[in-house]
């Protein structure tokens, strides 16, 4: 049974490794307590079947936004409390490896989040540079229920290459929703990994293992894990596309720039400020959209529950000592032997060939399992690997017009 989050006094950790003052902690936790399950969602999946996951080290281009971490945690904690979702914020540095860009750490973090949250059916990964603007929206009726997902997929549209050109592959005109394990969006540069939703399955576990192959980690991709996934699904193993749903960008990944299909519109759930730092606009646009958030309302009839009965279900998780970032020793995400066998048959046999390719490339592996290529690209402190200008091209060709009106 889901219980309301506990209000705690005294100093607390805002996210693992980042402290805030006592007054701010008390105010936020009281607000989260008051909002707990106020949405009264009924459609599945709901409650702790959904995890909202974010990881950061507080550095990079987003650090130019004052009070970024406090804003992010408050915004997402309130959203999760309102709907009864689980909220996690992980210090990404705990997963860092020598000579490997830190954005690759998101992959083991996602797997470990499934293990820490055994009731979770879906994990929504959301980059730190995003704001939930319309928190009244529940993910089931908006996207994750079969009817909502069916109406959100961009059927028949081309999958894009890194330069925005059409590939030779189209999103199918019909999608088997029971096979969808990963929900993604495209922008004018191809698929984007700043906001993506994973379903618990053996297939997802195998996909992440394949995505984490040294062949991709050590490649000189400009967009790192995003270009790696693009090459993985478009060229190396296109059969993976059977498990991926590409939905309207504005559903879970609207931008602060762009037209009617890409740019944020009133009523959209979330806005992602990918690339705002290119023109040093991050602080300005961040503050603008923080002020546009629709406030959550609490019914005056809601009862106040004795804090002694509270269990802190939305407390930020501390990854220290609780997780194992070594994928080779990971506990399976499913105990269903049939599902696991199916995933093995469709994915894991691909791993040996890709590993051989990585070996041919001269990649070395240290005793701790981390890779140490001699010519890895230095992306300095870039935490958000989504680099694009603020002015986006016309994106009409990306999506099906017949479904665009449903994107609100």
C-alpha positions, -999 to 999 in steps of 0.1 A, spaced: 0 0 0 13 34 -9 18 58 20 24 95 22 59 108 24 73 116 58 80 152 68 115 154 82 130 183 102 166 192 104 193 192 77 188 169 48 204 160 15 188 176 -15 204 152 -38 232 128 -29 261 151 -22 243 184 -23 231 200 10 204 227 14 194 247 45 169 234 71 142 258 63 141 250 26 141 213 34 112 216 58 92 237 34 96 213 5 89 182 25 57 197 40 46 206 5 53 171 -8 34 156 22 4 178 15 4 168 -22 7 131 -17 -17 112 -40 -39 143 -44 -44 135 -81 -64 103 -73 -53 87 -105 -72 56 -115 -58 46 -148 -30 21 -149 0 23 -147 -1 45 -117 16 51 -83 49 33 -77 47 15 -110 62 47 -124 97 61 -115 109 95 -126 147 93 -127 173 120 -131 211 120 -125 237 148 -125 269 159 -108 257 196 -107 284 207 -132 285 213 -169 268 240 -189 236 237 -168 256 250 -138 251 286 -151 214 284 -139 212 296 -103 196 272 -78 192 246 -106 193 215 -84 168 229 -58 144 239 -86 147 205 -103 142 185 -72 113 206 -59 96 205 -93 99 168 -98 93 158 -62 60 177 -62 49 161 -95 57 126 -82 40 131 -49 9 144 -65 5 113 -86 22 88 -61 51 81 -85 86 73 -72 112 100 -76 149 93 -78 179 117 -82 213 100 -83 247 116 -81 261 104 -115 297 107 -103 293 74 -84 291 56 -117 319 74 -135 348 54 -150 382 66 -161 384 79 -197 347 75 -202 324 104 -206 300 107 -177 268 107 -198 274 69 -204 267 65 -167 230 69 -173 228 34 -187 237 14 -155 218 40 -134 186 31 -153 191 -7 -147 199 -1 -110 168 20 -106 147 -9 -117 164 -31 -91 159 -6 -64 122 -2 -73 108 -37 -77 72 -25 -82 83 -2 -111 69 -11 -145 82 21 -163 111 44 -157 110 79 -172 145 92 -176 145 130 -177 176 151 -181 183 178 -154 177 207 -178 139 202 -181 109 215 -162 75 198 -157 52 227 -166 18 210 -164 21 186 -134 -16 178 -134 -10 154 -163 -7 118 -153 15 96 -175 -11 68 -180 -38 88 -196 -13 110 -214 10 83 -229 14 50 -212 -20 35 -215 -26 15 -247 -50 41 -262 -28 70 -253 4 54 -267 -14 44 -299 -25 79 -306 10 94 -299 32 73 -322 44 90 -354 34 63 -378 49 61 -412 74 89 -408 111 86 -415 137 79 -389 163 107 -392 200 106 -395 224 128 -374 222 156 -399 184 156 -400 182 139 -434 158 110 -439 172 75 -434 159 46 -455 138 34 -426 103 44 -417 83 41 -384 59 13 -392 23 22 -401 12 -3 -374 29 -9 -341 24 -39 -318 19 -20 -285 26 -52 -265 61 -52 -278 70 -16 -270 98 -15 -244 113 19 -251 96 52 -259 117 79 -277 113 111 -296 132 126 -325 142 162 -331 158 178 -362 191 159 -354 176 125 -350 166 106 -319 171 124 -285 179 108 -252 171 137 -229 136 123 -222 129 86 -227 107 60 -211 118 24 -204 95 -6 -196 108 -33 -173 117 -62 -194 145 -86 -202 147 -70 -236 155 -36 -220 182 -51 -199 198 -67 -230 194 -36 -250 213 -15 -224 241 -41 -223 244 -40 -261 243 -1 -260 271 -2 -235 294 -21 -257 329 -6 -260 324 -3 -297 299 25 -290 313 40 -259 348 45 -275 335 57 -309 341 93 -317 304 102 -318 297 139 -314 265 133 -295 279 103 -276 252 79 -263 226 94 -286 245 88 -318 255 54 -305 219 44 -301 211 59 -335 237 38 -352 227 7 -332 191 7 -342 194 22 -377 224 4 -391 238 -24 -368 207 -40 -355 175 -25 -371 154 -54 -357 155 -36 -324 131 -10 -338 103 -35 -333 105 -27 -296 108 11 -299 79 36 -302 88 70 -316 62 95 -303 54 131 -310 83 152 -297 61 175 -277 47 146 -257 77 143 -235 105 164 -250 92 198 -261 119 225 -266 119 262 -258 124 268 -296 108 253 -326 75 253 -344 41 236 -337 56 201 -335 89 208 -317 84 239 -295 66 239 -262 29 250 -263 6 257 -234 -7 225 -220 24 204 -228 37 183 -199 74 192 -200 100 215 -216 136 205 -222 162 232 -226 186 212 -248 213 234 -263 202 266 -245 238 272 -235 249 276 -271 237 312 -270 240 316 -232 202 317 -228 198 290 -201 192 312 -171 167 334 -190 146 307 -205 147 286 -173 134 314 -152 107 322 -178 93 287 -178 96 282 -140 72 311 -138 48 295 -163 43 263 -143 7 256 -134 5 253 -96 -9 221 -81 -40 226 -60 -47 208 -28 -83 201 -18 -93 218 14 -110 185 24 -78 165 25 -71 151 59 -39 158 77 -22 125 86 -1 122 117 35 124 106 42 93 127 22 73 101 42 86 72 66 65 52 89 85 30 82 70 -4 95 99 -25 127 104 -6 156 109 -30 175 77 -33 212 75 -23 230 52 -47 259 47 -24 261 11 -13 228 2 -28 236 -4 -64 260 -24 -87 270 -5 -118 288 -36 -132 264 -48 -159 281 -81 -161 270 -90 -126 235 -75 -128 204 -92 -114 179 -98 -142 150 -74 -144 126 -102 -149 122 -136 -133 101 -148 -162 123 -175 -180 103 -173 -212 107 -135 -214 144 -138 -206 148 -165 -232 130 -144 -258 153 -115 -251 184 -136 -253 173 -150 -286 166 -116 -301 195 -96 -287 223 -112 -268 235 -133 -296 244 -100 -313 268 -91 -285 297 -113 -295 300 -99 -330 300 -63 -317 326 -71 -290 348 -86 -316 345 -54 -336 355 -34 -305 385 -57 -300 396 -50 -335 395 -13 -328 422 -16 -302 401 -7 -272 418 -18 -239 399 -29 -208 413 -22 -174 411 -47 -145 380 -29 -131 362 -33 -163 364 3 -175 376 10 -210 407 31 -217 410 41 -254 440 61 -265 420 85 -286 388 91 -268 372 125 -276 374 151 -248 340 167 -243 352 185 -212 324 192 -188 295 187 -212 268 169 -191 240 174 -216 254 159 -248 225 174 -269 242 201 -288 221 221 -312 214 258 -321 185 276 -305 169 282 -339 155 249 -352 144 242 -388 109 234 -399 102 200 -384 69 192 -402 83 162 -419 91 145 -386 56 137 -376 22 124 -388 -2 154 -392 -31 131 -384 -18 128 -348 -4 163 -342 -36 176 -328 -34 150 -300 0 163 -289 -14 187 -263 
